[in-house]
Amino acid sequence: MTRRLEGTVALVTGASSGIGHATALELAREGASVALVGRREDRLTDLAAQITGVGGKALVVPADITTAEAAAEAVERTVDGLGCLDTLVNNAGLMLLGPTPGADLNDWRRMIDINLMGLMYTAHAAVPHLVKAAADKPRQVADIVNISSLNGRQAYPMMAVYSASKFGVNAFSESLRQELARQHVRVSVVEPGSVDTELRTHNPEPVLQALAAGLGDIERLQSQDIADAVGYIVTRPRHVAVAELLVRPTEQV
């Protein structure tokens, strides 16, 4: 099978679990060298071993991208260690849900810092390298894929600030897409519905029960389903840009 990303370098944030973990493996299968960015170094090291064990190349980059300095350092370590940057997947995120009245404002700040500011910091640092890759490398195209959410299109109770962060991701992505289109840096947003990951487990039991009651016993998406979507986006021909991709479980209304 043709490895369509052979010779490219990808950076995936939030690579220690869930969608980020699956996406890093997917891009490696397509031939990309992958920088694994996240806060849990032990998990990143295990993932790197999986990738190198089947002949791929991976770089472990422990980082908390909620500061501009850390995000920029993660990008620079990627370029220094792997030679360039062709693909950025902004996946790191946090979902802390509950009623807006009486909410813990620290939870709000943590979500905005990770879901929105961290994503923007990393994109800001990566753009010059992506523009260079699109201009200089054989594929003549580069990609930013921002992982948003169904909650970036539709707001629900108990999800006010999480939705606000994801609506922000969508707006930032579309504006950046328009700015970079003529330089052949494609900016895409992927909006998963309910995915069976540990993201929701950071919430208290009453919130988990409410989520379960709202969804019922539907079959949720798996992380690989979203990794497949990312893989599809970044392997399109140079003239094809997938600006937005909403992926729901079949039964989710």
Secondary structure as GFF3:
##gff-version 3
##sequence-region A 1 253
A	DSSP	beta_strand	9	13	.	.	.	ID=ss1
A	DSSP	alpha_helix	18	29	.	.	.	ID=ss2
A	DSSP	beta_strand	33	38	.	.	.	ID=ss3
A	DSSP	alpha_helix	41	53	.	.	.	ID=ss4
A	DSSP	beta_strand	58	62	.	.	.	ID=ss5
A	DSSP	alpha_helix	68	82	.	.	.	ID=ss6
A	DSSP	beta_strand	87	90	.	.	.	ID=ss7
A	DSSP	alpha_helix	105	111	.	.	.	ID=ss8
A	DSSP	pi_helix	112	118	.	.	.	ID=ss9
A	DSSP	alpha_helix	119	136	.	.	.	ID=ss10
A	DSSP	beta_strand	142	147	.	.	.	ID=ss11
A	DSSP	three_ten_helix	150	152	.	.	.	ID=ss12
A	DSSP	alpha_helix	160	180	.	.	.	ID=ss13
A	DSSP	three_ten_helix	181	183	.	.	.	ID=ss14
A	DSSP	beta_strand	185	192	.	.	.	ID=ss15
A	DSSP	three_ten_helix	198	202	.	.	.	ID=ss16
A	DSSP	alpha_helix	205	215	.	.	.	ID=ss17
A	DSSP	alpha_helix	223	234	.	.	.	ID=ss18
A	DSSP	beta_strand	244	247	.	.	.	ID=ss19
###
